[in-house]
Amino acid sequence: MILTLVSWLGGLNAAWGQLNNQAFVYRLPIKPENSGQLRVAVQGFLFSKDNEYFNKINEGKTLYGTQLAPRLVYFPSGNLRLEAGIFLYKDYGTPRLRQVRPVFTAKYQNGPHSLLFGNIEGQLNHGYIEPLFDFERVMLNRLEEGMQYRLQTSRLQLDAWVDWQRQQYRYSNFQEEVAGGLTSEFTAYQDSSGWRVGVVPLQFLAIHHGGQLDTIDVPLQTLFNFATGVRVRRRLNSEFATALYFDGYVTRFTDYSFEEVLPYKRGTGLYLNASVDTPLSTVMISYWSGNGFVAPQGGKLYQSISSTVNNPNYTERQRQLLILRFLKDYHLPGNVTLSTRFEPFYDLQNKQIEFSFGAYLNFNYEFLLGTLRQSE
């Protein structure tokens, strides 16, 4: 399974995982005073990410575009939120929209428990580490549709979810595709001096391609990824550094398919991170060692199989990366956050230095249209 020591960035309300993705996380708010209200919610995301990669595992590319999701929101009661709207996604450099999709969500909240149907609070909201869940999915695969249960207390966070990615019908010429998983974290220790230790009992993710209604002769595929571990944070009172973090994980990949399709049936990985918050930026150094590791929704750099166009069958059983990250969030007026990330890395196996740079603008805002009179 896996051992993790991870930063507890920003406390319980921050995004989980080894990076502070708080700027990219938005939990649909529910308050008792919302009962009967009709609102408009607008979510915007502008992104630019340049991957200057020349390796055979993950090729270089540029992601540059805009996403917008306006929704109409109604609260039948103080603990139920219903919303419907549209998701628009456009890449720059092309005149057409890449995606135009309806969005629907029902969210019920009772104390620390939340239950969602429809478009769930997905992607970086789950809090996976990058080897299991690719950061770039927030740009390329933003929407998740299915069911989700969340538990959040002062000491425990849990997220269980299902994302139905492709629906199959009779005589389809493709397989159905479904993903699901669970992330959890328990605060084992914290004190007034600034220490916080979080134990990650489990990060689990499963991918299944199959179904019985299609007309193609393609084997079923079921892949599992696991992770577990511990996060440590130390708050500092210094003009040069405000916090120190350490997280370390061991990961596992297992292919439970009846027929072997991938080059590896199982694999493991070790993922260590250490970082410091400074007034200028967060500086993090990460080490990854993978052995036959495959994660279908994980960061492509961490894989032992290629995702490239020119070398699709290339494999590297042993992957070793040393990654340096410079991360900064700028909080602008009007609920706007500008995030910048510079991430050079050294491939210890191939003796290569490569890097990526990204700039992201996140915007989330809701405003009240009015309060509807509810029948007695």
FILUMZA-764651 format. One record per residue (C-alpha): residue number from 0; x, z, y. Coordinates in Angstrom, 1 decimal, padded with zeros to 4 digits. Layout:
N
<node k="NUM" px="X" pz="Z" py="Y"/>
...
***
This chain:
376
<node k="0" px="000.0" pz="000.0" py="000.0"/>
<node k="1" px="001.4" pz="000.8" py="003.4"/>
<node k="2" px="003.1" pz="003.3" py="005.7"/>
<node k="3" px="002.4" pz="003.2" py="009.4"/>
<node k="4" px="003.7" pz="005.1" py="012.4"/>
<node k="5" px="001.9" pz="003.6" py="015.3"/>
<node k="6" px="001.6" pz="004.3" py="019.0"/>
<node k="7" px="-001.6" pz="006.0" py="020.2"/>
<node k="8" px="-001.8" pz="003.9" py="023.3"/>
<node k="9" px="-004.1" pz="005.2" py="025.9"/>
<node k="10" px="-005.9" pz="007.7" py="023.7"/>
<node k="11" px="-009.0" pz="007.3" py="021.5"/>
<node k="12" px="-010.5" pz="004.7" py="023.8"/>
<node k="13" px="-007.5" pz="002.3" py="023.6"/>
<node k="14" px="-007.3" pz="-000.5" py="021.2"/>
<node k="15" px="-005.8" pz="000.4" py="017.9"/>
<node k="16" px="-002.9" pz="-001.5" py="016.3"/>
<node k="17" px="000.7" pz="-001.3" py="017.3"/>
<node k="18" px="000.1" pz="-003.1" py="020.7"/>
<node k="19" px="-001.9" pz="-001.8" py="023.6"/>
<node k="20" px="-004.6" pz="-004.4" py="023.7"/>
<node k="21" px="-007.0" pz="-002.4" py="025.8"/>
<node k="22" px="-007.4" pz="-005.2" py="028.4"/>
<node k="23" px="-008.7" pz="-007.5" py="025.6"/>
<node k="24" px="-011.2" pz="-004.9" py="024.2"/>
<node k="25" px="-014.8" pz="-004.6" py="025.3"/>
<node k="26" px="-017.2" pz="-002.3" py="023.5"/>
<node k="27" px="-020.9" pz="-003.0" py="024.5"/>
<node k="28" px="-021.9" pz="000.1" py="026.5"/>
<node k="29" px="-025.1" pz="002.0" py="025.7"/>
<node k="30" px="-026.3" pz="005.0" py="027.8"/>
<node k="31" px="-029.5" pz="007.0" py="027.7"/>
<node k="32" px="-030.3" pz="006.1" py="031.3"/>
<node k="33" px="-030.3" pz="002.3" py="030.3"/>
<node k="34" px="-033.7" pz="002.7" py="028.7"/>
<node k="35" px="-036.0" pz="-000.1" py="029.9"/>
<node k="36" px="-033.3" pz="-001.9" py="031.9"/>
<node k="37" px="-032.8" pz="-005.6" py="032.0"/>
<node k="38" px="-029.2" pz="-006.6" py="032.8"/>
<node k="39" px="-026.9" pz="-009.6" py="033.0"/>
<node k="40" px="-023.5" pz="-009.2" py="031.4"/>
<node k="41" px="-020.7" pz="-011.7" py="032.0"/>
<node k="42" px="-017.5" pz="-011.8" py="030.0"/>
<node k="43" px="-014.7" pz="-014.1" py="031.1"/>
<node k="44" px="-011.2" pz="-014.8" py="029.7"/>
<node k="45" px="-008.5" pz="-017.2" py="031.0"/>
<node k="46" px="-005.4" pz="-017.6" py="028.9"/>
<node k="47" px="-002.0" pz="-019.3" py="028.8"/>
<node k="48" px="000.4" pz="-018.7" py="025.9"/>
<node k="49" px="003.5" pz="-020.8" py="025.4"/>
<node k="50" px="005.2" pz="-020.5" py="022.0"/>
<node k="51" px="008.7" pz="-022.0" py="022.2"/>
<node k="52" px="009.2" pz="-022.0" py="018.4"/>
<node k="53" px="011.2" pz="-024.4" py="016.4"/>
<node k="54" px="011.1" pz="-022.8" py="013.0"/>
<node k="55" px="009.5" pz="-024.1" py="009.8"/>
<node k="56" px="007.0" pz="-021.2" py="009.4"/>
<node k="57" px="005.2" pz="-021.3" py="012.7"/>
<node k="58" px="005.7" pz="-024.3" py="015.0"/>
<node k="59" px="005.7" pz="-024.2" py="018.8"/>
<node k="60" px="002.5" pz="-024.8" py="020.8"/>
<node k="61" px="000.7" pz="-024.1" py="024.0"/>
<node k="62" px="-002.7" pz="-022.4" py="024.3"/>
<node k="63" px="-004.2" pz="-022.9" py="027.7"/>
<node k="64" px="-007.9" pz="-022.6" py="028.5"/>
<node k="65" px="-011.0" pz="-020.6" py="029.5"/>
<node k="66" px="-013.8" pz="-018.8" py="027.8"/>
<node k="67" px="-017.0" pz="-017.6" py="029.4"/>
<node k="68" px="-019.9" pz="-015.6" py="027.8"/>
<node k="69" px="-022.9" pz="-014.8" py="030.0"/>
<node k="70" px="-025.7" pz="-012.8" py="028.3"/>
<node k="71" px="-029.1" pz="-011.4" py="029.1"/>
<node k="72" px="-029.3" pz="-007.8" py="028.0"/>
<node k="73" px="-032.4" pz="-005.6" py="027.4"/>
<node k="74" px="-032.5" pz="-001.9" py="026.4"/>
<node k="75" px="-035.8" pz="-001.1" py="024.6"/>
<node k="76" px="-034.6" pz="002.5" py="024.4"/>
<node k="77" px="-031.6" pz="004.5" py="025.4"/>
<node k="78" px="-029.8" pz="003.9" py="022.2"/>
<node k="79" px="-030.6" pz="000.3" py="021.4"/>
<node k="80" px="-029.0" pz="-002.8" py="023.1"/>
<node k="81" px="-030.3" pz="-006.3" py="022.6"/>
<node k="82" px="-028.5" pz="-009.3" py="024.1"/>
<node k="83" px="-028.6" pz="-013.1" py="023.9"/>
<node k="84" px="-026.5" pz="-015.6" py="025.7"/>
<node k="85" px="-024.1" pz="-018.5" py="025.3"/>
<node k="86" px="-020.3" pz="-018.8" py="024.6"/>
<node k="87" px="-018.4" pz="-021.5" py="026.3"/>
<node k="88" px="-014.8" pz="-022.4" py="025.5"/>
<node k="89" px="-012.7" pz="-025.1" py="027.1"/>
<node k="90" px="-009.1" pz="-026.0" py="026.6"/>
<node k="91" px="-007.3" pz="-027.4" py="029.6"/>
<node k="92" px="-006.1" pz="-030.9" py="029.4"/>
<node k="93" px="-009.3" pz="-032.3" py="027.8"/>
<node k="94" px="-012.6" pz="-033.1" py="029.5"/>
<node k="95" px="-014.8" pz="-031.7" py="026.7"/>
<node k="96" px="-015.8" pz="-028.2" py="025.8"/>
<node k="97" px="-014.3" pz="-027.1" py="022.6"/>
<node k="98" px="-017.2" pz="-024.7" py="021.7"/>
<node k="99" px="-020.7" pz="-024.2" py="022.9"/>
<node k="100" px="-022.3" pz="-021.5" py="020.8"/>
<node k="101" px="-025.3" pz="-019.1" py="021.2"/>
<node k="102" px="-024.5" pz="-015.4" py="020.9"/>
<node k="103" px="-027.0" pz="-012.7" py="019.8"/>
<node k="104" px="-026.3" pz="-009.0" py="019.3"/>
<node k="105" px="-028.3" pz="-006.0" py="018.4"/>
<node k="106" px="-026.4" pz="-002.7" py="018.7"/>
<node k="107" px="-027.8" pz="000.7" py="017.8"/>
<node k="108" px="-026.0" pz="003.9" py="018.7"/>
<node k="109" px="-026.6" pz="007.4" py="017.5"/>
<node k="110" px="-024.0" pz="009.9" py="018.6"/>
<node k="111" px="-020.6" pz="008.9" py="017.2"/>
<node k="112" px="-022.3" pz="006.2" py="015.0"/>
<node k="113" px="-022.8" pz="002.6" py="016.0"/>
<node k="114" px="-024.3" pz="-000.3" py="014.0"/>
<node k="115" px="-024.2" pz="-003.9" py="015.1"/>
<node k="116" px="-025.9" pz="-007.1" py="013.8"/>
<node k="117" px="-025.1" pz="-010.6" py="015.0"/>
<node k="118" px="-022.1" pz="-011.1" py="017.1"/>
<node k="119" px="-020.0" pz="-008.0" py="016.4"/>
<node k="120" px="-017.3" pz="-006.3" py="018.4"/>
<node k="121" px="-014.6" pz="-008.2" py="016.7"/>
<node k="122" px="-011.0" pz="-009.5" py="017.0"/>
<node k="123" px="-008.7" pz="-007.0" py="018.7"/>
<node k="124" px="-011.5" pz="-004.4" py="018.7"/>
<node k="125" px="-010.8" pz="-003.8" py="015.0"/>
<node k="126" px="-007.3" pz="-002.5" py="015.8"/>
<node k="127" px="-005.3" pz="-004.2" py="013.0"/>
<node k="128" px="-001.6" pz="-004.6" py="013.2"/>
<node k="129" px="-000.4" pz="-008.1" py="013.9"/>
<node k="130" px="000.9" pz="-009.0" py="010.4"/>
<node k="131" px="-002.7" pz="-008.5" py="009.2"/>
<node k="132" px="-004.6" pz="-009.9" py="012.2"/>
<node k="133" px="-003.2" pz="-012.6" py="014.6"/>
<node k="134" px="-003.4" pz="-011.8" py="018.3"/>
<node k="135" px="-004.0" pz="-015.6" py="018.9"/>
<node k="136" px="-007.4" pz="-015.3" py="017.2"/>
<node k="137" px="-008.7" pz="-013.9" py="020.4"/>
<node k="138" px="-008.2" pz="-017.3" py="021.9"/>
<node k="139" px="-008.8" pz="-019.6" py="018.9"/>
<node k="140" px="-011.5" pz="-017.7" py="016.9"/>
<node k="141" px="-013.1" pz="-015.4" py="019.4"/>
<node k="142" px="-016.6" pz="-015.0" py="017.9"/>
<node k="143" px="-017.3" pz="-013.0" py="014.8"/>
<node k="144" px="-020.8" pz="-012.9" py="013.3"/>
<node k="145" px="-022.2" pz="-010.5" py="010.8"/>
<node k="146" px="-022.5" pz="-006.7" py="010.6"/>
<node k="147" px="-020.4" pz="-003.8" py="011.7"/>
<node k="148" px="-020.4" pz="000.0" py="011.5"/>
<node k="149" px="-018.3" pz="002.1" py="013.8"/>
<node k="150" px="-017.6" pz="005.8" py="013.9"/>
<node k="151" px="-015.8" pz="007.4" py="016.7"/>
<node k="152" px="-015.2" pz="011.2" py="017.1"/>
<node k="153" px="-012.5" pz="013.2" py="018.9"/>
<node k="154" px="-010.3" pz="013.0" py="015.8"/>
<node k="155" px="-011.5" pz="010.1" py="013.7"/>
<node k="156" px="-012.1" pz="006.3" py="014.3"/>
<node k="157" px="-013.5" pz="004.0" py="011.7"/>
<node k="158" px="-014.5" pz="000.3" py="011.8"/>
<node k="159" px="-016.1" pz="-001.4" py="008.8"/>
<node k="160" px="-017.2" pz="-005.0" py="009.3"/>
<node k="161" px="-018.2" pz="-008.4" py="007.7"/>
<node k="162" px="-017.7" pz="-011.7" py="009.5"/>
<node k="163" px="-019.6" pz="-014.6" py="007.9"/>
<node k="164" px="-017.4" pz="-017.5" py="008.9"/>
<node k="165" px="-019.0" pz="-020.5" py="007.2"/>
<node k="166" px="-022.5" pz="-020.7" py="005.7"/>
<node k="167" px="-022.9" pz="-022.9" py="002.7"/>
<node k="168" px="-026.1" pz="-024.8" py="001.8"/>
<node k="169" px="-027.2" pz="-026.8" py="-001.3"/>
<node k="170" px="-025.0" pz="-029.9" py="-001.9"/>
<node k="171" px="-022.5" pz="-028.8" py="000.7"/>
<node k="172" px="-019.1" pz="-030.5" py="000.5"/>
<node k="173" px="-017.3" pz="-027.3" py="001.5"/>
<node k="174" px="-017.0" pz="-023.7" py="000.4"/>
<node k="175" px="-018.6" pz="-020.7" py="002.0"/>
<node k="176" px="-016.1" pz="-018.5" py="003.9"/>
<node k="177" px="-016.5" pz="-014.8" py="004.5"/>
<node k="178" px="-014.1" pz="-012.1" py="005.8"/>
<node k="179" px="-014.4" pz="-008.4" py="006.0"/>
<node k="180" px="-012.5" pz="-005.2" py="006.2"/>
<node k="181" px="-012.0" pz="-001.7" py="007.3"/>
<node k="182" px="-009.7" pz="000.1" py="009.7"/>
<node k="183" px="-009.5" pz="003.9" py="010.1"/>
<node k="184" px="-007.4" pz="006.4" py="011.9"/>
<node k="185" px="-007.3" pz="010.2" py="012.0"/>
<node k="186" px="-005.7" pz="012.4" py="014.7"/>
<node k="187" px="-003.6" pz="014.7" py="012.5"/>
<node k="188" px="-002.0" pz="016.7" py="015.4"/>
<node k="189" px="-002.0" pz="016.9" py="019.2"/>
<node k="190" px="-001.0" pz="019.5" py="021.7"/>
<node k="191" px="-000.9" pz="020.2" py="025.4"/>
<node k="192" px="002.8" pz="019.3" py="025.7"/>
<node k="193" px="002.1" pz="015.6" py="025.1"/>
<node k="194" px="002.5" pz="015.1" py="021.3"/>
<node k="195" px="000.0" pz="013.1" py="019.3"/>
<node k="196" px="000.2" pz="012.1" py="015.7"/>
<node k="197" px="-002.3" pz="009.7" py="014.3"/>
<node k="198" px="-002.5" pz="009.0" py="010.5"/>
<node k="199" px="-003.8" pz="005.5" py="009.5"/>
<node k="200" px="-005.3" pz="006.1" py="006.0"/>
<node k="201" px="-006.2" pz="002.5" py="005.6"/>
<node k="202" px="-006.3" pz="-001.0" py="007.1"/>
<node k="203" px="-007.9" pz="-003.3" py="004.7"/>
<node k="204" px="-008.9" pz="-007.0" py="005.1"/>
<node k="205" px="-010.4" pz="-009.4" py="002.6"/>
<node k="206" px="-011.0" pz="-013.2" py="002.7"/>
<node k="207" px="-013.2" pz="-015.0" py="000.2"/>
<node k="208" px="-013.8" pz="-018.8" py="-000.1"/>
<node k="209" px="-016.3" pz="-019.8" py="-002.8"/>
<node k="210" px="-020.0" pz="-020.2" py="-003.3"/>
<node k="211" px="-022.2" pz="-021.9" py="-006.0"/>
<node k="212" px="-024.0" pz="-024.5" py="-003.9"/>
<node k="213" px="-021.3" pz="-027.0" py="-003.1"/>
<node k="214" px="-020.5" pz="-030.3" py="-004.8"/>
<node k="215" px="-016.7" pz="-030.0" py="-004.7"/>
<node k="216" px="-014.3" pz="-028.9" py="-007.5"/>
<node k="217" px="-012.2" pz="-026.4" py="-005.6"/>
<node k="218" px="-011.2" pz="-023.0" py="-007.1"/>
<node k="219" px="-012.6" pz="-019.8" py="-005.6"/>
<node k="220" px="-010.1" pz="-017.8" py="-003.5"/>
<node k="221" px="-010.1" pz="-014.1" py="-002.9"/>
<node k="222" px="-007.2" pz="-012.5" py="-000.9"/>
<node k="223" px="-006.6" pz="-008.9" py="000.0"/>
<node k="224" px="-004.4" pz="-007.3" py="002.7"/>
<node k="225" px="-003.7" pz="-003.6" py="003.0"/>
<node k="226" px="-001.9" pz="-001.3" py="005.4"/>
<node k="227" px="-001.6" pz="002.5" py="006.0"/>
<node k="228" px="000.6" pz="004.9" py="007.9"/>
<node k="229" px="001.2" pz="007.1" py="010.9"/>
<node k="230" px="001.4" pz="006.7" py="014.7"/>
<node k="231" px="003.4" pz="009.1" py="017.0"/>
<node k="232" px="003.1" pz="009.4" py="020.7"/>
<node k="233" px="005.0" pz="011.7" py="023.1"/>
<node k="234" px="003.8" pz="011.9" py="026.7"/>
<node k="235" px="006.6" pz="012.3" py="029.3"/>
<node k="236" px="006.8" pz="013.6" py="032.8"/>
<node k="237" px="009.5" pz="011.4" py="034.2"/>
<node k="238" px="009.8" pz="008.8" py="037.0"/>
<node k="239" px="011.5" pz="006.4" py="034.6"/>
<node k="240" px="009.3" pz="006.8" py="031.5"/>
<node k="241" px="005.7" pz="008.1" py="031.0"/>
<node k="242" px="005.4" pz="007.9" py="027.2"/>
<node k="243" px="007.3" pz="007.2" py="024.0"/>
<node k="244" px="005.8" pz="005.7" py="020.9"/>
<node k="245" px="006.8" pz="005.0" py="017.3"/>
<node k="246" px="004.8" pz="003.4" py="014.5"/>
<node k="247" px="005.9" pz="002.2" py="011.1"/>
<node k="248" px="003.8" pz="000.4" py="008.5"/>
<node k="249" px="004.1" pz="-000.9" py="004.9"/>
<node k="250" px="001.8" pz="-003.7" py="004.0"/>
<node k="251" px="000.6" pz="-005.3" py="000.8"/>
<node k="252" px="-000.8" pz="-008.7" py="-000.1"/>
<node k="253" px="-002.7" pz="-009.4" py="-003.3"/>
<node k="254" px="-004.3" pz="-012.6" py="-004.5"/>
<node k="255" px="-007.2" pz="-011.9" py="-006.8"/>
<node k="256" px="-008.2" pz="-015.5" py="-007.2"/>
<node k="257" px="-008.9" pz="-016.7" py="-010.8"/>
<node k="258" px="-006.6" pz="-019.7" py="-010.2"/>
<node k="259" px="-003.3" pz="-019.7" py="-008.4"/>
<node k="260" px="-003.4" pz="-021.7" py="-005.2"/>
<node k="261" px="-000.7" pz="-020.0" py="-003.1"/>
<node k="262" px="003.0" pz="-019.8" py="-003.9"/>
<node k="263" px="002.9" pz="-016.0" py="-004.2"/>
<node k="264" px="000.4" pz="-013.8" py="-006.1"/>
<node k="265" px="001.4" pz="-010.6" py="-004.3"/>
<node k="266" px="003.8" pz="-009.5" py="-001.6"/>
<node k="267" px="004.8" pz="-006.6" py="000.6"/>
<node k="268" px="006.0" pz="-005.9" py="004.1"/>
<node k="269" px="007.6" pz="-003.2" py="006.3"/>
<node k="270" px="006.7" pz="-003.1" py="010.0"/>
<node k="271" px="008.3" pz="-000.7" py="012.4"/>
<node k="272" px="007.8" pz="-000.4" py="016.2"/>
<node k="273" px="009.2" pz="001.8" py="018.9"/>
<node k="274" px="008.2" pz="001.5" py="022.6"/>
<node k="275" px="008.5" pz="003.2" py="026.0"/>
<node k="276" px="006.1" pz="003.0" py="028.9"/>
<node k="277" px="007.9" pz="002.6" py="032.2"/>
<node k="278" px="006.6" pz="001.9" py="035.8"/>
<node k="279" px="007.6" pz="-001.7" py="035.4"/>
<node k="280" px="006.3" pz="-002.5" py="031.9"/>
<node k="281" px="006.0" pz="-001.4" py="028.4"/>
<node k="282" px="009.1" pz="-002.2" py="026.4"/>
<node k="283" px="008.8" pz="-002.5" py="022.6"/>
<node k="284" px="011.1" pz="-003.4" py="019.8"/>
<node k="285" px="009.6" pz="-004.3" py="016.5"/>
<node k="286" px="011.2" pz="-005.0" py="013.0"/>
<node k="287" px="009.4" pz="-007.0" py="010.3"/>
<node k="288" px="010.6" pz="-007.4" py="006.7"/>
<node k="289" px="008.3" pz="-009.4" py="004.4"/>
<node k="290" px="008.6" pz="-010.3" py="000.8"/>
<node k="291" px="006.2" pz="-013.0" py="-000.4"/>
<node k="292" px="003.7" pz="-011.7" py="002.2"/>
<node k="293" px="000.6" pz="-013.8" py="003.0"/>
<node k="294" px="-002.3" pz="-012.8" py="005.4"/>
<node k="295" px="-004.8" pz="-015.6" py="006.0"/>
<node k="296" px="-005.8" pz="-014.1" py="009.4"/>
<node k="297" px="-002.5" pz="-012.5" py="010.2"/>
<node k="298" px="000.2" pz="-013.5" py="012.7"/>
<node k="299" px="001.8" pz="-016.7" py="011.5"/>
<node k="300" px="005.3" pz="-015.6" py="012.3"/>
<node k="301" px="005.0" pz="-012.8" py="009.7"/>
<node k="302" px="004.0" pz="-015.1" py="006.8"/>
<node k="303" px="006.1" pz="-016.3" py="003.9"/>
<node k="304" px="004.3" pz="-019.6" py="003.8"/>
<node k="305" px="004.3" pz="-022.3" py="006.5"/>
<node k="306" px="001.4" pz="-023.2" py="008.8"/>
<node k="307" px="003.2" pz="-026.1" py="010.4"/>
<node k="308" px="002.2" pz="-029.8" py="010.6"/>
<node k="309" px="005.7" pz="-031.2" py="009.6"/>
<node k="310" px="006.6" pz="-028.7" py="006.9"/>
<node k="311" px="003.2" pz="-027.6" py="005.3"/>
<node k="312" px="004.8" pz="-026.8" py="001.9"/>
<node k="313" px="007.7" pz="-024.8" py="003.2"/>
<node k="314" px="008.1" pz="-021.2" py="002.0"/>
<node k="315" px="010.4" pz="-018.2" py="002.8"/>
<node k="316" px="010.0" pz="-015.4" py="000.4"/>
<node k="317" px="012.1" pz="-013.1" py="002.5"/>
<node k="318" px="011.3" pz="-012.9" py="006.2"/>
<node k="319" px="013.1" pz="-010.6" py="008.6"/>
<node k="320" px="012.3" pz="-010.6" py="012.3"/>
<node k="321" px="013.5" pz="-008.5" py="015.2"/>
<node k="322" px="011.1" pz="-008.7" py="018.1"/>
<node k="323" px="011.5" pz="-007.5" py="021.7"/>
<node k="324" px="008.3" pz="-007.3" py="023.8"/>
<node k="325" px="007.7" pz="-006.8" py="027.5"/>
<node k="326" px="004.1" pz="-006.0" py="028.2"/>
<node k="327" px="002.3" pz="-005.3" py="031.5"/>
<node k="328" px="-001.3" pz="-005.0" py="032.6"/>
<node k="329" px="-002.3" pz="-005.4" py="036.3"/>
<node k="330" px="-005.7" pz="-003.9" py="037.2"/>
<node k="331" px="-007.2" pz="-006.1" py="039.9"/>
<node k="332" px="-010.4" pz="-005.5" py="042.0"/>
<node k="333" px="-013.7" pz="-006.4" py="040.4"/>
<node k="334" px="-013.1" pz="-005.3" py="036.8"/>
<node k="335" px="-010.3" pz="-007.9" py="036.4"/>
<node k="336" px="-007.2" pz="-007.3" py="034.4"/>
<node k="337" px="-004.1" pz="-009.6" py="034.4"/>
<node k="338" px="-001.9" pz="-009.1" py="031.4"/>
<node k="339" px="001.6" pz="-010.6" py="031.0"/>
<node k="340" px="003.6" pz="-010.7" py="027.7"/>
<node k="341" px="007.2" pz="-011.9" py="027.1"/>
<node k="342" px="008.2" pz="-011.7" py="023.4"/>
<node k="343" px="011.6" pz="-013.1" py="022.4"/>
<node k="344" px="012.5" pz="-012.6" py="018.7"/>
<node k="345" px="015.5" pz="-013.1" py="016.4"/>
<node k="346" px="015.0" pz="-014.5" py="012.9"/>
<node k="347" px="017.6" pz="-012.6" py="010.9"/>
<node k="348" px="017.3" pz="-015.0" py="007.9"/>
<node k="349" px="017.8" pz="-018.2" py="009.8"/>
<node k="350" px="019.9" pz="-016.9" py="012.7"/>
<node k="351" px="017.5" pz="-018.3" py="015.4"/>
<node k="352" px="016.4" pz="-016.9" py="018.7"/>
<node k="353" px="012.9" pz="-018.0" py="019.9"/>
<node k="354" px="010.3" pz="-016.7" py="022.3"/>
<node k="355" px="006.8" pz="-016.8" py="023.6"/>
<node k="356" px="005.3" pz="-016.0" py="027.0"/>
<node k="357" px="001.7" pz="-015.4" py="027.8"/>
<node k="358" px="-000.5" pz="-014.6" py="030.9"/>
<node k="359" px="-004.1" pz="-013.5" py="030.4"/>
<node k="360" px="-007.0" pz="-012.7" py="032.7"/>
<node k="361" px="-009.9" pz="-010.6" py="031.4"/>
<node k="362" px="-013.1" pz="-010.0" py="033.2"/>
<node k="363" px="-016.1" pz="-007.9" py="032.1"/>
<node k="364" px="-019.0" pz="-007.0" py="034.4"/>
<node k="365" px="-022.7" pz="-006.1" py="034.1"/>
<node k="366" px="-025.3" pz="-005.8" py="036.8"/>
<node k="367" px="-028.9" pz="-004.6" py="036.8"/>
<node k="368" px="-031.7" pz="-007.1" py="037.2"/>
<node k="369" px="-034.5" pz="-004.5" py="037.1"/>
<node k="370" px="-036.3" pz="-002.0" py="034.9"/>
<node k="371" px="-039.2" pz="-003.1" py="032.8"/>
<node k="372" px="-042.3" pz="-000.9" py="032.5"/>
<node k="373" px="-042.7" pz="000.2" py="028.9"/>
<node k="374" px="-046.1" pz="000.6" py="027.3"/>
<node k="375" px="-047.1" pz="004.1" py="026.3"/>
***
